[in-house]
């Protein structure tokens, strides 16, 4: 983290965050990122004596058995990006982690520190950050409505706003007899560095408290030859999380119920959930979003009744152990190394061996060498004698919360003795427990951190500037950013519409220049999701959504919504769920903003994006025609129109349009793609091969999807019946290493199968290498029917019947097109592998009319017709095969088809 020197009062506003543990780190992340998005200059001061920000007490432990008590999926720093922590773990060596796993606490501290560090770096130039390795001991009013922090080292910090993120207050061990407190065998602060170092290997220990703190220390102290005792009034340990958690079950309507009826209704809710689901946990998980509202609806007398009667059972069930922790605790108890007692500590006296004899209130005694306070933090903010909170309360700058727990706030802003929230003094986390009750877990703290950051930055927003012309993209659409970021965006958009490489680099540069540029983030999210760009899709999408809310016009908000829906739709399809209609949102966007070239490129399924679903229906075709007036013959629009025309079978018109576009922009990948199809469907295989091969080596050097253009050249070579050329092309431009990921599956794999079906590849085709170059999840659980078709073809080429059956099972639970087209296709290809030719012919012929639903081009879907032709020959259906070949030759010339027809006649 960068440190800047103190140099008198800065012209920039100063925000001081006291405490750099989890709560302080989360506030600092939100402040850095929001200030950078809004271009609000800021000096941020973090006050905390810890050596590293983000850890605090909770996440400083290096014991690997100390696990989070919330699954990975609930521990993201960002309320609007729940997968952020899991993705961070995947990038840092834990690629198999799931949202339901429980990470180590130390690992989570590393995540907080890294996320804060990245936020500081990203905000450099807008936000300056300095760390003061000391404690804040006081806070008072300063001139101009500011606040002055007094520090333990004698220095002061004057700030425009102060955020108190001090974490839970230390307990005072009020339960402990005076003789125990005076003993040097009493450990009052077990998490202090070296606190347990003096405990001998064979010395027994008593833990006072049986909550999560006691569980953690029991794991540290557990070893053969030692007995760890633990005592609390209830003698209850935290419940474990479910190994396979069930979905939350929301409670019935509880609003406005008096406490006795509320308790009764919740008891019924838990019982009903257990009867139906066999587990009480979904009921409690479903209650969690209602807890704050229910707590705030209670009177102080009802809250006191809850604390005295229900709080212990609540904590036992609400704050649970990770399953692995629970298993370790159970083993220690079974071996009698861990013994749990119900009762209170009544007295303690020195033992003959130098230890302690501790008596409980029921007369029982335990003899131990050490007693450790595990009762947890105090409920009052100054419970541990903190001078900062003590001074605030004494001076009336803060007042206690309900029942004296925490402090009173208005949405995180401290109320003073007069009930006002006029000072720029904020807090979050444990200090708000009296008014919120549930406020100490990361899911609650991260939401509060965002709210506090918003409140801190709101008065710092710059006055509106005089209206001035915004920069625009290539097509005249305004961009909500500054000139430098707009230039990078235009560069990226230019690469997208020409289908050239490094578009993501240009968009990344735009967001680095302006972190609040929504369109830059949205473009990155889309390229990562649909084109495999190396970006964190969920993170970029969340940044786009945050940024467009703060600074975006109607067109930009609509575009971000289109990208959001599109990603959600694809994800839902991959999970077999019901997708939102992202195509409809895209069409409506283009009806309102026809000059949005990025959106139009997404909508038309040529080569860069998957497009809308029904290319030959009214949507994609209608969009290209309806948007024509916005482009006035621009080569980009002409390129898309050319592709649509060839899909309609208007081959001559498509060729003229493609050549016109290429005359204006020789690097237009869309026009090149359209012309490649024109040459193929026209039977101009020699001309098409030579022209496209020359373009790949010239203007196409920087093209994305070069493998697909090579695939088109190879199709010409197949049609020319040039086996040697097909082999050379595959090894030079389409073999694994040259091509990876979904492109290898779609292009390289399908080419091998077509070469084998046409007998242009003798012997075993090298498709295993293709499958190794593709993630197995993509092969066996594809998100789209188009990918699924090519997975089925590649698995058939590899002869992998079990994997083909697994793909069929996945497709049966996926979207309608996979269910209705891919499932029968897998059955037909299974018949091919089992050489049941009559069955294969029947099922493949039945599929041909529905293949358009899969998407892609006719040339790509033709691989199934090639398979049918092969099956017809193998089944001895020569007349049907002859009819098929003659119809194809009537449509386009092909030396390959002429050779096959001659073979049938012979």
GIMO-V146959 format. One line per field, one symbol per residue. phi: phi as a letter, one per 30 degrees, with the letter a starting at -180 (. if undefined). A space follows every 10 residues. Layout:
BEGIN
phi=???
END
This chain:
BEGIN
phi=.dbcddbidd dcdcbcccjb dddddddddd dddddddchc dacccccadd dbdjchddcc dcddddcdcb dedccddcdc bdcddddddd dcjcdcdcdc dcdddddddd ddddddeddd ddcejcccbb ccdacdcabb dbdiidbccc cddjdbbcbd bbcccdiddd dchdddeedd ddddcccdbd cdeidcdddd ecddbcccjb dddddddddd ddaejbcccb baecicdedd dddbdcddcd ddecdidddd dddddddddd ddddddciad dedddddedc dddddddddd ddddddddcc dddeddcdcc ddeddddddd dddddidbbc bclbdcabbd cdcjdbcccc dcjdbbcbdb bcdcdidddc dcdcidddde dddddidbbd dehidibdbc hjcddcdcic bcddbbaaie dcddccidac ceeddddddd ddeddddedc dddededbdd dbddciddbd acdddddddd dddddddcic didddddddd dddbdcdddd dddddddddc ciddbdeddd dddddddddd aadddddddd dddedddddd dddddiccdd dddddddddd ddbddddedd dddcdcbdbd iddceccddd ddddddcedd chieeddddd deddddddid dddddddddd ddddbdcddd dddddddeed ddiddddddd dddddedcdd dcddiedddd dddddddddd iceddddddd ddbbdejdbb idddddcddd ddddddddic bciddddedd dddbeddddc bddbdddded ddddddddic dddddddddd ddccdedddc cdeddddddd ddddhcddde dddddddedc deddjicddd ddeddddded dddddidddd dddddddddd dadaeddddd dddddd
END
